């Protein structure tokens, strides 16, 4: 009798099979981009117990990439998501639902976490102002200019590391160009 194989489903949990292992995924991507393909070496680099974990992690990466392609194929993009959140925020029956939708928008702007000035914590204001100007909506920028933000200094070593990681992140999904970005 032929055995029917069940599809792999990844859910978020505490066990290694189900937990999101983004750190190991990044290490594997960096190792693969530098030419390491031996599963035993990949296992040691990522600090995994078995080679099966390496394959499981690579499967998660492949499924994530296929999922992104499926979203694009079905016309689900950021505009679709923002329209949905906006519709909920404007038309929800309960205030708690509206508040959660607005909190989601704030999180998408990057206001719930600390980041350096030039990347997202400052640029969200400029992006909103620019979008208002492009759409021809009434622009009330006085509200944005009524306060002053004192940004703490970030050490240069952290800035250098963030820059290197950002450059490497851009090269992950580029086809054929992964060999030019190598990390020590």
N, C-alpha and C positions, 0 to 999 in steps of 0.2 A: 504494500500500500504506500502510495506517495505521500510524504509528509508535507503539509501546508505550512509555509513559513509565515510568521506574523510580522507585520511592519514594526519598525523600531519607532518608539514614541519616547521623546525626551520631555520629562516634566521636571519642575524645580523641586528639589528636596535636599536632604542632608547627606544621603549616601552618595559615594563617588560616582555611581552609575547615573544618577539623576541630577546631581548638582551642576550648576553652570561653572565650567572650569576655564574661564577666559584667560587666566594667567598661563595655564598649560597650553592653550590654543595659541597664544602669542609666541610662546617659546618654540613650539613646533613650527609655526610659520617662519620664524626667524631662522631656525635651523634648516628647514627645507629650502629657504631662499638662498642660504649660503652653501647649498650643495650636499648636505647630510641627508641620506635617504635610508640608511640602515635602521630598521625598527629598534634594534637593541640599543644603538647609540641614541636614538631619539628618546627611548624610554629613560635612559640615564640622564640625558640633558633636561628632560621635563620633570624628573623626580618621581616617575610613576613606578608602581610595583610590578606591573606586568606589561607585556607587549600588547595584550588585548586592550588595555586602557589607551594605548597610543592609537590603535585602529578605531576605537570607539570615539576618541576625540577628533580624529580626522573625519569620521563619519558625521559628527556634529557640525564640523566646518562645511562639509559638502552639502549637508541638508540646509544649513543656513544660507548658503549661496544660492541653492536651488529655490529656496523659499523667497529670497529677494527677487529672483527672476519671475517667479509666479505672481508675486504682488504687482510687479510692473506690467506683466502680461494682462492682469485683470484690472488695470487702471486704478490701482490703489497706490497713491503717492501721498506726499506730505500735504498737498492741497486738499485731497479727499479727507485726510485725518483732521486737518484744521477746520474744514467746513463742518465736519461731524461734531467736533467739540464746541464750535461756535453755536451750532444749532441746539445742542443740549444746554449750553449756558444761557441762551436767549429764551428757549421755550420750555424749560423744565418746570414742572408743577411745584416742586419743593425747593426751598432755598438751599438746603444741604446739597442737593444735586447740582444746582447752579454753582455753589461755592467749590465743589470738587472739580467741576469743569474749569473754572477760573484758576484753581490751584494747578491743574494740569498744564494750562497755558503758561503760568509763571515758571513751572519746572522746565517747560520746553524752551523758555528764554534763558535758562541757566541761572535763575535768581536764587535757587535753593542751595547752591554750592559755591565754594571759593574758587575763583580762577583769576588768572592774571588780567590786567586791565585791557590789553589790546585784543584779546580773543573773543570773549562773549559777554563779560560782565558790563562792558561799556558799549559795545557795538549794537546791542539790542535796541538802545534808544535811537541810534542813528538809523538802524534798519527800519524801525517803525516810522520815523520821521520821513525817510526817503519813500517808503511805501505810500504814506499819506499824500506826499507831494505828487507822486506818479499817478495816483488815482484821482487827484483833484479834489480831495476832501478838505473840509475846513481844518486848518492847521493851528492847533493851540499849543505851541511849544513853550509857553510861559510856565506851564506846570512842570516841564522837564528841567527848566533852568532855575527853579526855586531852591535847590539844595546843592550842597557840595559834598563830594565823596572823597574821603581820605583813604587812599589805597596804600596798604603796607608794602614795603620793599621786599621783593622776592630775590633770594640769593642767586647770583649768576650761575652757579652750578646747577640749580634747579631749572633755570631758564634754558640752559644748554641741553639738559636731559630732555626737557619737554619738547624742544625744537627737534632733536634727533628722533624722538618717538613719533612726533607728528609727521616728519618726513618719511619715516619707515611705514607708518600707517597708511599714507597715501599710496605707497608702492605695493601694498599687499594685494590688491585686486587688479593691478595693472598686469596685462598679459605679456610675458616675454621680457619684462624689464626688472624682474625681481633680483637678478644677479648683480645689478649695479649698486644696490643698497645693502651694505654689510655693516653689522654692528659688532663691536669688540666683545 
